[in-house]
Amino acid sequence: MAEKGSDLKKRIRPTAIVLDDSECVIVVKYKVEYVKHHGTDAERVVERKEGVKKINVKALNEYSNIPLLAKDVVNKCKLIKDSKVPLVEQLLYKLRDRSTGTLKGGSTDEDKSLLKPQLNFQQESGASGSNASIDDLDTYLECMYDSVLEKVDATGKVAELAGRTEDLEALLMHEPLIGALSRVLREDGKKSIELSTNILTVFFAISNFSQFHQVVLKNQIGDMTMKLIDLEIQRAEYLEKQEGGSIALLTSKAWKIKESGGMLSEKQERVLNIIYKQDRFFYITFYLLLNISEDVSIEKKIRKRSIVTYLSTMLRRNNVELLILCVTFLKKLSIYKENKEEMVQCGIVEKLSKFVNAKNNSLVIQTLRLLHNLSFDERLREEMARNSLIPQLVGHMKNPEYETQVLGLLYHISIEDKNKSMFSYTDALDIIYERLMSVQDCRSTPELIALAVNLSQNQRNAEVLAQCGRLNEFVRHTLASEDELLMKIVRNISQQEDMDLKLLFKPFISEFVTMVQEPQLTADFALELLGTLGNMVLSEFDYEDLIKERGLIEFLSQHLVPVETEDDMLLETVIFIGTICTEKTSGTILSSGIAMKLLNLLEDKKDEEIVLQTAFALHKLLLFPQTRDELLNKTQVLTYLVDLLNDKSAEVRQTADKALDYIMDVSEEHAPKIRAMKFETFNQEWIQIVAGNSGDQNSYQPSSDLRDSFEYDNAEMADLDDYSHDGDHDPMVDHEEYDHGDYVSNANDAYMFRRGSVVNANLGAYTSWQQ
């Protein structure tokens, strides 16, 4: 043993991270080197010795948080680099599967073969045993000029050396051998799958280190790899055609015979051996391409060579490690639109759907991540719903390992209105309700709350959430927590048109009104609370007593000041005024000065939604005789409503037009004036032309004074009636009865749908791509 002194430097190099064969232990193998420096840059290894560190893992079960545990293991063991977290995570999954016995076959023959790894690609070395030596590199180089069989044997030994981290540096320094390997691959790679696999295994080992990627690229290994993949896929298709079945079916039949204790025929053994070699070849080649595609320019080149199509073809096979690799590669590629479009053409969703319920956790997680990336496309969301992914994903909602991916994916699917109703026939709403009642902070589970908000917009889902007294418990929980995200769900339920559902809120209205006036309430919660009150269009509820007891008019009047109130709060205030405006309460609302403030809003605010709801609130006040007369005689409400007939919003124009039509129906006094004002509004160009032709450019000047004093005799009015009913543009044609209660509900629905994304503004964690 060399003497350790101050001139010696200790260097530790990890060599492998593996599982113990019998114990629940991760084994980290490493090599300790003592290096002595002499000269300026030269150094000499004085001594080498190998070491082993064992990491005991506590008992794992199906609820263990494997990703978090893997990070903890890497943080506590200095021998493991941060880049090895995925490897440690995979080993922990295998430990968990070993301890719980979950690595079993599925319900079908195809599932059974899928979940039985046929080989361990990462640990398998060359084809010629374990007698390879780094000192024999020149001998292996000479064999590169012999027969194919000798080349296979030599390249197998080189591949074994490449799998040893401590020998890789010496192998790379032997440039003639590296050049010979690339030459043999180019000339003879198509002749033997064993030969091409061995050579590519060497370059795969090199590609695991980013600093050596130039060696791979310099020897044009990427180009040759793509050509060999294409050839091997053609061979696989020919094999399927000859055997009359898919690779997955052929493999599953063979495993079924072996499990039952039977013997395979010589032909079946030959076919199974071919599939075995192809699986290993595909694993090595695609892993090599995945490594070198760290460079985006290289990724673009292999994309043009149909890498997406090749990877999608691999999903028809059933080797679990190959499937995990291909799904991971597809996930990386899926963040680019061009690749996503190619996946659509390959029917990617249908191919992935069979892996969602696989027993291998790594495969399921990678599949969910890929589906999450694809779910940003509306067409693919529809495809997922069509392939019955919703009930399958709901089945994983209680599994903590899949929770984040599943909830984010379900949230994206639930964006489409036609998909929301599909959740009613699963356990999703029951699970969501239980989670919402137990979670302490909704922001800790953004995917859950976003999914709940989306689903609660559907009437059937809202009924399920409210059934069996759950609404009462949920509202109590929400008011106690004062969480605005939970209140948004309550608000969505309250906006449904089902009157039986709305009546469930009747006991809470007084409490809502009291709470919304509390000064210490957060602005966001108060906004959602007031929005919920705006949905309470209940003829059975006496708002008159509520106004008197709670001082509600003063509160609403204070929030109708645009300078002091945010637009969102201002809008909800106007909606609530329209809700509480009844025959009993209209006089109180008018006498409080709220009507004038509403008219001022039409001047000050140009926001379409505020204008729409303000117009509707004024219409409500015009429905009742005692307030209608005062508004018509003492304010310019007619002028404002006529002006709104030219608004760019169709909904605003329709609301104003129906309000004016109603006044004409019930008031003979104001009907002529409204007709005249409408005529002036809709025929301004014609009036200007007539005035111009008369030679007096100022003979007609539209003004509010003229509108107020405009009079016609009976003959003139008859002519106007004939004219006004001639043309599609005239709003007076439509005089159908107007159900104002339904209208405010529809307006609120449209408003809620547009503002539904507000809750998602800070939820980037689950809407970001799974890189």
Helices and strands as residue ranges (DSSP letters): E 8-19, E 25-37, E 43-56, H 66-76, G 82-84, H 85-100, H 109-114, G 134-136, H 137-142, G 143-145, H 148-162, H 165-173, H 175-188, H 193-207, G 210-212, H 213-218, H 221-243, H 247-259, H 266-292, H 296-304, H 307-314, H 320-333, H 337-345, H 348-353, H 361-374, H 378-386, H 389-394, H 403-413, H 417-420, G 421-425, H 428-438, G 442-444, H 446-455, H 459-466, G 467-469, H 470-481, H 484-494, H 499-503, G 506-508, H 509-516, H 523-534, H 543-550, H 552-558, H 567-580, H 586-591, H 594-604, H 608-622, H 625-634, H 637-643, G 644-646, H 650-666, H 671-682, H 684-693, H 704-709, H 714-724, G 731-733, H 740-755, G 756-760, H 764-767
